[in-house]
Amino acid sequence: MDKERIIELFRGELWECQLLESILKDSGIDCFLRNSTRAPYGPIIASAQMVQIMIKEEDREVAEKLLAEYKESIS
């Protein structure tokens, strides 16, 4: 397994990805959003063009735990 490889952690709406990005960064996990630009006439709603949170493979275990805690807190 290549620890430097970049993987997708989560895919969703921009607001939710920005919230999760803050949670991850506050926990010391480097991440970035992909496909975060929106069309000037409105949001892009196709699931293939939703925003993705990208992380390093080496951070996967901790990031998935934080993601699970987030999902549990909103349910």
Residue frames as a rotation matrix with the C-alpha (Angstrom) as fourth column:
MET 1
0.582 0.813 0.000 0.00
0.813 -0.582 0.000 0.00
0.000 0.000 -1.000 0.00
ASP 2
-0.390 -0.682 0.618 1.37
0.679 -0.667 -0.307 3.41
0.622 0.300 0.723 -1.01
LYS 3
-0.094 0.336 -0.937 0.99
0.941 -0.279 -0.194 5.65
-0.326 -0.900 -0.290 2.05
GLU 4
-0.734 -0.244 -0.634 1.49
0.102 -0.962 0.252 8.81
-0.672 0.121 0.731 -0.03
ARG 5
-0.764 0.506 0.399 -1.38
0.542 0.170 0.823 7.93
0.349 0.845 -0.404 -2.38
ILE 6
-0.831 0.556 0.016 -4.33
-0.516 -0.761 -0.392 10.33
-0.206 -0.334 0.920 -2.36
ILE 7
-0.788 0.613 -0.063 -7.74
0.570 0.764 0.303 8.72
0.233 0.203 -0.951 -1.84
GLU 8
-0.346 0.782 0.519 -11.34
-0.359 -0.621 0.697 9.85
0.867 0.055 0.496 -1.58
LEU 9
-0.998 0.036 -0.053 -12.75
0.061 0.316 -0.947 9.81
-0.017 -0.948 -0.317 1.94
PHE 10
-0.274 0.943 -0.189 -16.22
0.524 -0.019 -0.852 11.24
-0.807 -0.333 -0.489 1.37
ARG 11
-0.893 0.116 0.436 -18.44
0.350 -0.430 0.832 12.63
0.284 0.895 0.343 -1.38
GLY 12
-0.093 0.905 -0.414 -21.29
0.947 -0.047 -0.317 15.04
-0.307 -0.422 -0.853 -0.78
GLU 13
0.748 0.452 0.486 -22.60
0.565 -0.817 -0.110 18.57
0.347 0.357 -0.867 -0.93
LEU 14
0.002 -0.818 0.576 -20.18
0.239 -0.559 -0.794 21.48
0.971 0.139 0.194 -0.66
TRP 15
0.287 0.153 0.946 -21.38
-0.723 -0.612 0.319 22.65
0.628 -0.776 -0.065 2.77
GLU 16
0.973 0.115 0.201 -21.03
-0.220 0.730 0.647 19.21
-0.072 -0.673 0.736 4.32
CYS 17
0.566 -0.824 0.021 -17.59
0.704 0.471 -0.532 18.65
0.428 0.316 0.847 2.79
GLN 18
0.001 -0.554 0.832 -16.42
-0.127 -0.826 -0.550 22.03
0.992 -0.105 -0.071 4.07
LEU 19
0.618 0.288 0.731 -17.61
-0.748 -0.072 0.660 21.12
0.242 -0.955 0.171 7.55
LEU 20
0.961 -0.267 0.067 -15.84
0.239 0.932 0.272 17.76
-0.135 -0.246 0.960 7.43
GLU 21
0.344 -0.872 0.348 -12.72
0.465 -0.164 -0.870 19.42
0.816 0.461 0.349 6.00
SER 22
0.178 -0.224 0.958 -12.61
-0.642 -0.765 -0.060 21.66
0.746 -0.604 -0.280 9.09
ILE 23
0.861 0.181 0.475 -13.03
-0.489 0.554 0.674 18.68
-0.141 -0.812 0.566 11.43
LEU 24
0.812 -0.582 0.038 -10.23
0.562 0.763 -0.320 16.78
0.158 0.281 0.947 9.68
LYS 25
0.159 -0.788 0.595 -7.84
0.217 -0.560 -0.799 19.74
0.963 0.256 0.082 9.61
ASP 26
0.410 0.052 0.910 -8.52
-0.782 -0.494 0.380 20.50
0.470 -0.868 -0.163 13.28
SER 27
0.903 -0.059 0.425 -7.45
-0.200 0.818 0.539 16.90
-0.380 -0.572 0.727 13.99
GLY 28
0.063 -0.991 -0.116 -4.20
-0.541 -0.131 0.831 17.34
-0.839 0.011 -0.545 12.06
ILE 29
-0.012 -0.003 1.000 -5.22
0.621 0.783 0.010 15.52
-0.783 0.621 -0.008 8.88
ASP 30
-0.693 -0.261 -0.672 -4.20
-0.347 -0.697 0.628 17.15
-0.632 0.668 0.393 5.62
CYS 31
-0.196 0.680 0.706 -7.07
0.776 0.548 -0.313 17.13
-0.600 0.487 -0.635 3.14
PHE 32
-0.845 0.032 -0.534 -8.50
-0.289 -0.867 0.406 19.08
-0.450 0.497 0.742 0.26
LEU 33
0.170 0.970 0.176 -11.75
-0.018 0.182 -0.983 19.38
-0.985 0.164 0.048 -1.65
ARG 34
-0.909 -0.377 0.178 -12.08
0.143 0.120 0.982 18.36
-0.392 0.918 -0.056 -5.27
ASN 35
-0.535 0.716 0.449 -14.78
0.626 -0.021 0.779 19.61
0.567 0.698 -0.437 -7.68
SER 36
-0.350 0.367 -0.862 -15.61
0.818 -0.329 -0.472 22.43
-0.457 -0.870 -0.186 -5.27
THR 37
-0.940 0.054 -0.337 -16.47
-0.185 -0.911 0.368 24.97
-0.287 0.408 0.867 -7.97
ARG 38
-0.166 0.961 0.221 -20.09
0.554 0.276 -0.786 25.61
-0.816 -0.008 -0.578 -8.79
ALA 39
-0.382 0.144 0.913 -21.72
0.875 -0.261 0.408 26.84
0.296 0.955 -0.026 -11.94
PRO 40
-0.998 -0.066 0.014 -22.60
0.059 -0.950 -0.305 30.56
0.033 -0.304 0.952 -11.83
TYR 41
-0.435 0.900 0.011 -26.27
-0.588 -0.294 0.753 29.81
0.681 0.321 0.658 -12.46
GLY 42
0.580 0.665 0.471 -26.78
-0.786 0.306 0.537 27.38
0.213 -0.681 0.701 -9.58
PRO 43
-0.039 -0.613 0.789 -25.47
-0.742 0.547 0.388 24.28
-0.669 -0.570 -0.477 -7.84
ILE 44
-0.356 -0.141 -0.924 -24.39
-0.756 0.624 0.196 21.23
0.549 0.768 -0.329 -9.79
ILE 45
0.185 0.562 0.806 -26.60
-0.942 0.335 -0.017 18.40
-0.279 -0.756 0.592 -8.57
ALA 46
0.631 -0.004 -0.775 -25.31
-0.417 0.841 -0.344 15.40
0.654 0.541 0.529 -10.52
SER 47
0.947 -0.220 0.236 -23.80
-0.124 0.427 0.896 12.90
-0.298 -0.877 0.377 -8.08
ALA 48
0.536 -0.792 0.292 -20.78
0.838 0.455 -0.303 12.40
0.107 0.407 0.907 -10.33
GLN 49
-0.075 -0.555 0.829 -19.93
0.380 -0.784 -0.490 16.07
0.922 0.278 0.269 -9.85
MET 50
0.934 0.355 -0.032 -20.43
0.144 -0.293 0.945 16.30
0.326 -0.888 -0.325 -6.12
VAL 51
0.364 -0.817 0.447 -17.57
-0.805 -0.518 -0.290 17.55
0.469 -0.254 -0.846 -3.96
GLN 52
0.678 -0.248 -0.692 -15.05
0.339 0.941 -0.005 15.02
0.652 -0.231 0.722 -2.72
ILE 53
0.730 -0.548 0.410 -12.81
-0.659 -0.402 0.636 15.14
-0.184 -0.734 -0.654 0.34
MET 54
0.660 -0.603 -0.447 -9.37
0.030 0.616 -0.787 13.82
0.750 0.506 0.425 -0.56
ILE 55
0.746 -0.448 0.493 -6.85
-0.600 -0.128 0.790 12.58
-0.291 -0.885 -0.364 2.02
LYS 56
-0.279 -0.881 -0.383 -3.55
-0.899 0.380 -0.218 10.69
0.337 0.283 -0.898 2.15
GLU 57
0.273 0.322 -0.907 -3.83
-0.169 0.944 0.284 6.91
0.947 0.076 0.312 2.38
GLU 58
-0.609 -0.631 -0.481 -1.78
0.358 0.322 -0.876 6.99
0.708 -0.706 0.030 5.60
ASP 59
-0.898 0.311 0.310 -4.51
-0.439 -0.621 -0.649 9.06
-0.009 -0.719 0.695 7.30
ARG 60
-0.432 0.789 -0.438 -7.36
-0.309 0.327 0.893 6.76
0.847 0.521 0.103 6.29
GLU 61
-0.370 0.293 -0.882 -7.90
0.702 0.709 -0.059 4.98
0.608 -0.641 -0.468 9.62
VAL 62
-0.737 0.054 -0.674 -8.12
0.522 -0.587 -0.618 8.15
-0.429 -0.808 0.405 11.71
ALA 63
-0.874 0.405 -0.268 -10.13
-0.485 -0.755 0.441 10.02
-0.024 0.516 0.857 9.06
GLU 64
-0.435 0.740 -0.512 -12.68
-0.013 0.564 0.826 7.20
0.900 0.366 -0.236 8.78
LYS 65
-0.453 0.240 -0.859 -13.09
0.879 0.281 -0.385 7.21
0.149 -0.929 -0.338 12.55
LEU 66
-0.835 0.117 -0.537 -13.74
0.080 -0.941 -0.329 10.98
-0.544 -0.317 0.777 12.52
LEU 67
-0.753 0.581 -0.309 -16.17
-0.501 -0.201 0.842 10.55
0.427 0.789 0.442 9.64
ALA 68
-0.377 0.607 -0.699 -18.06
0.498 0.769 0.400 7.84
0.781 -0.198 -0.592 11.56
GLU 69
-0.593 0.118 -0.796 -18.25
0.744 -0.299 -0.598 10.08
-0.309 -0.947 0.090 14.63
TYR 70
-0.896 0.268 -0.354 -19.60
-0.357 -0.908 0.218 12.92
-0.263 0.322 0.910 12.47
LYS 71
-0.580 0.701 -0.415 -22.25
-0.262 0.322 0.910 10.70
0.771 0.637 -0.003 10.89
GLU 72
-0.394 0.409 -0.823 -23.29
0.804 0.588 -0.092 9.37
0.446 -0.698 -0.560 14.30
SER 73
-0.770 0.038 -0.637 -23.64
0.424 -0.716 -0.555 12.92
-0.477 -0.697 0.536 15.66
ILE 74
-0.793 0.486 -0.368 -26.07
-0.603 -0.713 0.358 13.95
-0.088 0.505 0.858 12.91
SER 75
-0.573 0.596 -0.563 -28.27
-0.029 0.672 0.740 10.85
0.819 0.440 -0.368 13.07
